[in-house]
Amino acid sequence: MADNKAKDAKNANKDDAKKALAKKEQKKKLTARMVQSVKDMKGEIKKIVWPSRKTVLNNTVVVIAVMLLSAAVVGGLDYVLMLLVNLFLRGA
């Protein structure tokens, strides 16, 4: 009986060692994947073509112009609809 307990304890130690080794291998694989991922990101960042200063300024002007135009349209619609609502409310 004591012999069986010793074998069980020995097998448990082996299982624990195998689990620890498997965990260690998993961590190594995870670390290797993370390192490869960072290397891939660096490679992709090098491929980026940044716009010139002139292009950025032109695009900024276009965006601001479209915003102002949109604001004018929405403001105009708001004013017209407000007048219509006031006409209906006075007439009722």
N, C-alpha and C positions, 0 to 999 in steps of 0.2 A: 504494500500500500504506500509506504514512504517512497518506494521506487517510482510508482506512478506519479506521485506528487512532484518528484524531482523532474521527471520527464515533462510533465505539464508545465512546470515553471520554465524549463529549458525551451520548450516550444513557444511559450508566451514571450520569452525574451527574443527568440528568433523572429516571431511575428512583429513585435515592437520594432526591432531593428529593420525589418523589411518595410514597415510603414514609414519609419523615419527616413529611410533611404528613398522611398517613393516620393515623400514630401519634398525632400531635398532636390530630387530630379525635377519635380514639378516647378519648384522655385527657379531652378536654373533655366528651364524652358521658358518660363514667364519672363525672366530677366532678359534672356536672349531675344525674345519676341519684342520686348520693349525697346531694347537697343536697336534692333533692326527697324522698328517703327520710327524712331527718332532719326536714323540715317535716311530712311525714305522721305521723311518730312523735309530734311535739309536739302535733299536732291530736288524735291518739288518746289521748294522756295527759290532755289537757284534758277528755275525755269520761268519764274514770274517776269513778265515784261511790264515795268512800271510806266505809266503815262508821263508825258513831258509836262512841264509847268504850264506851257501854253494850252495844252489840251485840258488840263485840270481847270484853268481859269475860264476857258470857253464853256466847258460843261457846267461850271458853277453859274455863269451868267445865264445860260439856258434854263437851269433849274430855277433860279430866282425869278426870271421872266415868266415862266410857266406858273409859278406860285402866285405872283402878282395878278396875272390874268385870271387864274382860278378864283382868287379872292375877290376880284372885281365882279366876276360872273355870279358867284354865290351871294355877294353883297347886293348886287342889282336885283337878283331874284328875290332875295329877302325883302328888299324895299318894296318891290312891286306886289308881292304877296301880302305884305303888311297893309298896303293901301287898299287892296281888294278886301281883305278881312275887315278893315275899318269901314269901308263903304257898305258892306253887308250888315255890319253891326249897327250902323247909324240908320240904315233903311228899315231894319226890323222892328 
